[in-house]
Structure formats: C-alpha cells, structure tokens
Amino acid sequence: KQWYQRRVRASRTVMFECSFQMNRTEIREYLTELYKLDVIDVKTEIVDGERFNIQIPNTGIKTHTNPHKKIAYVTLKGVEFRYPGMSDLDTEVLEDGQK
C-alpha cells in the first residue's frame, strides 16, 4: 500500500496521502503497529486532481487531469509527531555547500 507523508497541520493533527484502498480502520492500525502511536481520530478526504490545458501544435488544446488523491487527517493522543528521518534533513549539507 502506498503511504506518503504530507505536512503537519497542528501539533497533534497530521496529514498523509494514502492509498484509495485503505479505510479509516486500516490507517489507524497501520500507524499503531508501525509507529506505535496512540491515534484518537482518523478522517479521510478525496481530493480531485488538478486540471490543466495543453496546447498541441496543429491539433489544438488537450485537457489533462492529474490523478485524484486520498488524504488522511490523523489526530494523535498527547504527543507531537515528528516524521521519521525529517530531523536529519536539517543537518545535511547540500552539494553546493549550503545548509
């Protein structure tokens, strides 16, 4: 199953992009078993893909739609969530020498 981190909405509510096949119960079990988190609530939302027009020479305009996404809003119990490995990004030195 696909699972992508997105962003932290509040200190205890975290937003994830997840697979369409996952329901609320599976999302709760996934976070509880894998990350050992106490989950209070899980809410899901399906977001329509972005639509845009592409100009094709000698043909006209073609409308393209990006894939739809399923977003999970997870409220955690009494902890501030940090994504695994995200603290390492602050200390890495980029190739051009900038931090």
C-alpha positions in Angstrom: 0.0 0.0 0.0 1.2 3.5 -0.8 1.7 5.9 2.1 3.1 9.4 1.7 3.8 12.0 4.3 2.4 15.4 3.6 2.6 18.1 6.3 1.8 18.7 9.9 -1.5 20.7 10.3 -1.4 21.2 14.0 0.8 19.8 16.8 -1.4 16.7 17.1 -3.1 16.5 13.7 -1.0 15.1 10.9 -2.0 14.9 7.2 -1.0 12.0 5.0 -1.6 11.0 1.4 -2.6 7.3 1.4 -3.9 4.6 -1.0 -7.5 4.6 -2.1 -7.9 1.1 -0.8 -7.1 2.0 2.8 -10.1 2.7 5.1 -10.0 4.5 8.4 -9.6 1.4 10.4 -6.6 0.2 8.3 -5.0 3.7 8.6 -5.4 3.6 12.4 -3.9 0.0 12.6 -1.0 0.9 10.3 0.1 3.9 12.5 -0.5 1.9 15.7 1.5 -1.1 14.6 4.3 0.5 12.6 5.0 3.7 14.6 3.5 2.7 18.0 1.3 5.9 18.0 -1.9 6.4 20.0 -4.5 7.5 17.4 -7.6 9.4 18.6 -9.3 10.1 15.3 -8.9 9.5 11.5 -10.7 11.5 8.9 -10.3 11.0 5.2 -10.9 13.2 2.1 -10.7 12.5 -1.6 -9.2 15.5 -3.5 -9.8 15.9 -7.2 -6.8 16.0 -9.4 -5.7 19.3 -10.9 -7.0 20.0 -14.4 -5.0 22.0 -17.0 -4.9 22.6 -20.7 -2.0 21.6 -23.0 -1.5 23.4 -26.4 -0.6 20.8 -29.0 0.7 22.2 -32.3 -1.6 21.5 -35.4 -4.1 19.7 -33.1 -5.5 22.2 -30.7 -5.9 22.2 -26.9 -6.0 19.0 -24.9 -7.3 18.9 -21.3 -5.2 16.8 -18.9 -6.2 15.8 -15.3 -3.7 14.7 -12.7 -4.8 11.7 -10.6 -7.1 12.1 -7.6 -5.7 11.7 -4.1 -6.9 10.3 -0.8 -5.9 12.4 2.2 -6.0 11.2 5.8 -6.1 13.6 8.7 -4.9 11.8 11.8 -5.3 13.2 15.3 -2.8 11.8 17.8 -3.1 11.4 21.6 -0.9 13.8 23.6 2.2 13.6 21.5 3.8 15.9 19.0 4.5 13.9 15.9 7.8 14.1 14.0 8.2 12.3 10.7 10.9 9.7 10.8 14.2 11.0 9.4 13.0 14.6 9.0 15.4 15.9 11.7 18.3 14.6 9.6 17.4 16.9 6.7 18.2 20.0 8.8 21.8 18.9 9.3 22.6 17.6 5.9 24.9 19.7 3.8 23.7 20.2 0.2 26.0 19.5 -2.7 26.6 23.2 -3.3 27.7 23.7 0.3 24.5 25.4 1.5 22.7 24.3 4.6 
